[in-house]
């Protein structure tokens, strides 16, 4: 008699097959941030997931943040943080620290990917004119060197993908005067996904997904269409940091991305579970005409 454990493993592989077929040679943008960036075991899990996506024929691009690490280093060098409307002001000194820290994080991720046998190249939004920005204001107030993406030139990404490299992007860009700006990593991931017509955009976060009722842990939504997402925002079902994330998702889909996934990076291999299983474990936001994979009444 075959051990049930092996049959279960075979079942998982068979369940993944239609997803592998459907997304083969398609671009997937993974926004990597939150606790999964600071916990070594979770970091290893995420990179293993992305490497597996590459090995089964996907074309992944990682866009990473580094907010927690930047905050740690700003404190290390004895700088006092300043805030406007709850947002950290990025003065010239902070920008210098941020770029150094993001560069360090970037090359650590490159090293991890390459240790698993995949060729990776780490770039910033400066390279190849990838991210052009304007100065971002917060309710009309100056918050320093924080950039608002005006234009994405994806040529360098296409070139790297064509040569079978896995691009890893840190969110720093230049304005028309070649001044360096820090960029919100969620915004950078969205803009890049739109520019390369990504099939999928996945946000690794510190939340499980989108809930119909934030106070009810059983109300996690597996899949919702754009109109439903807009209604959730309008009716006040979501709040706090989820609002800009959901708006980013809606914008990405309106600009051609087919599916956007919000998932909990604290769960080991959440990326694989979300992309390769019928129900997934996070929330997928999809276009109005996109077929649902999972139906609540199944």
Number of C-alpha atoms within 10 A of each C-alpha: 3 6 7 9 9 10 11 11 11 12 11 14 14 13 14 17 12 14 14 18 12 10 18 15 15 15 23 26 28 26 25 24 22 21 17 22 25 13 12 11 12 19 22 17 21 25 21 18 18 23 22 16 21 21 12 13 15 21 25 25 27 23 28 26 26 25 17 14 17 20 17 12 17 19 12 9 9 8 12 8 13 12 10 14 10 8 10 15 18 21 15 13 10 22 21 14 17 23 20 14 19 23 19 13 20 23 17 13 21 20 16 17 21 16 10 12 10 17 17 21 18 21 22 21 25 20 16 13 17 22 27 22 25 18 19 19 15 13 9 7 10 14 21 20 21 25 26 21 23 12 15 20 17 18 14 15 23 15 12 16 17 11 10 14 20 25 25 23 28 27 26 30 27 23 19 8 6 11 13 21 32 26 24 18 21 23 21 26 28 28 21 27 30 24 18 19 20 25 21 25 31 26 26 29 20 16 15 20 20 25 19 16 15 13 9 9 10 10 12 17 18 24 23 16 19 19 13 14 22 14 12 19 16 10 8 11 16 19 12 7 8 15 17 14 17 22 15 18 28 23 16 26 27 14 16 17 26 20 22 29 25 28 25 24 26 22 18 17 19 22 28 19 19 21 21 20 19 17 17 20 23 27 23 27 27 26 19 14 8 11 9 16 12 13 10 8 4 4
